[in-house]
């Protein structure tokens, strides 16, 4: 089990969300739904990366 201070895998969720927001600002003028979609895509990508990192630490 990892220490809470040593576990940085959850940072991928926040990082993915920030990347999604940053990319979404480019699409905001064209379509607000594309902005929301890019935020959700970044969140989903962060969750996938977090699960990959967590599974590799458990091995």
Secondary structure as UniProt FT lines:
FT   TURN            4..6
FT   TURN            9..10
FT   HELIX           11..27
FT   TURN            28..30
FT   HELIX           32..58
//
